[in-house]
Amino acid sequence: MHEAALRADKIRRACIGFVPDEWDLMSVAEIVERKPNAIVGGPFGSDLVSTDYVPSGIPVIRGTNMSAAIVSGDFVFISHAKGKALEANMAVPGDIIFTQRGTLGQVALVPDAPYEKYLISQSQMKLSANGDFVHKPYLLHYFASFAGQKQILDSAIQTGVPHTNLGILRNYVLPLPPMAEQEAIAEALSDADALIEGLERLIAKKRLIKQGAMQDLLTAKRRLPGFSGEWVKTTLRKLLKSAPSYGINSAACPLGSGGYDYLRITDINEHGQLRQEGRAEVLHPAAVHYFLQPDEIVVARTGASTGKAHRYVGPAERTVFAGFLIKLTPAADEVASSYLFQFMQTDAYWSWVAENSARSGQPGINGQQLSGMTLVLPQDIGEQEAIADVLADMDAEIQALETRLEKARAVKEGMMQNLLTGRIRLV
């Protein structure tokens, strides 16, 4: 190999990290298909405006169509006549689409069906790769990997809205094993994707089933066997042992600081469960006045998380709740804490939150507003608990599936790290 070529290859390997010696390192410019507009951006802004959209025709790829590995979702369309004027900006099945500005790192493959061609928007770039050099699904997996994403993000222009350009795209470097190994790697990673997507679909289905069960069971539309007592409409304040209260305003400390567990808005996910990552402690001398007791419920009172609720089931005198949370202490002879928590996952509850939290600036609710919320519930505490148990079992099933999904994603991440660097060989 010529000395200059050796030096260039050394630089590339330093940028890309370890790869087997028998693998090639090539830039995007070197693997591009030899045809006009094989690497191209979207139309100029004035060449594509919202008034160009029609009910059907040629689909337009926008950021909302780039959320998965395959271009998909709800499309807007342009007419075929408009498409002829923008022919240079078209993508066809097998092309790879990159986000050019905005959510950098989005990469998606144009599928074989249902459309023969697509227009890319002003925020995307298209790459038509030469199939003699690269297996296109392999190319997609590489740019979705840690190494591929690092190249995209590290090379981005950060002034103003983060963005990249065609020149930067041409200089991306990727490791290329022999074609048979590219195909084997892509197949293994696609199988991992299929498992992940299957779990995601199953979780979505289970959530819909639970949503339907909540709608039926929490409105008396369907009664559980053995229960026939009256239901009543009441306000939340009549179901509480004491008035709602706010948590402590104190800085968080790292775990292991010798303080109490600290529960903040950011520790609660959208389904009312605790996140395990990012947890903290609190060391404030007044923290002992803000302990949570088992079966108490905390509700986010400000910001985009307003209304998120979590039912505390941990031990007494261990967890302190933060100032942006409202604490509710249900009266055990009036309402089952588990029932109240399930009600706070319903569409009816979230409609109430949306209506009552709307205000100028950040959305929010206070304890007095929350106390005035109305809900319906069975007078029989036993029926409340039975309903909550059914819904909690559904939650547990969904949580188990989410744990499997997290593991599947971690396995795929490990596969990408090993297969796309040659640490593990399939051929």
Secondary structure, 3 states (H helix, E strand, C coil): CCHHHHHHHHHHHHHHCCCCCCCEEEEHHHHECCCCCCEEECCCHHHCCHHHEECCCEEEECHHHCCCCECCCCCEEECHHHHHHCHHHEECCCCEEEECECCCCCEEECCCCCCCCEEECCCEEEECECCCCCCHHHHHHHHHCHHHHHHHHHCCECCCCCECCHHHHHHCEEEECCHHHHHHHHHHHHHHHHHHHHHHHHHHHHHHHHHHHHHHHCCCCCCCCCCCCCEEEEEHHHHECCCCEECECCCCECCCCCCEEEECHHHECCCCCECCCCCEEECCCCHHHHECCCCCEEEECEHHHCCCEEECCCCCCCEEEECCEEEECECCCCCCHHHHHHHCCCHHHHHHHHHHHCCCCCCECCHHHHHCCEEEEECCHHHHHHHHHHHHHHHHHHHHHHHHHHHHHHHHHHHHHHHCCCCCCCC
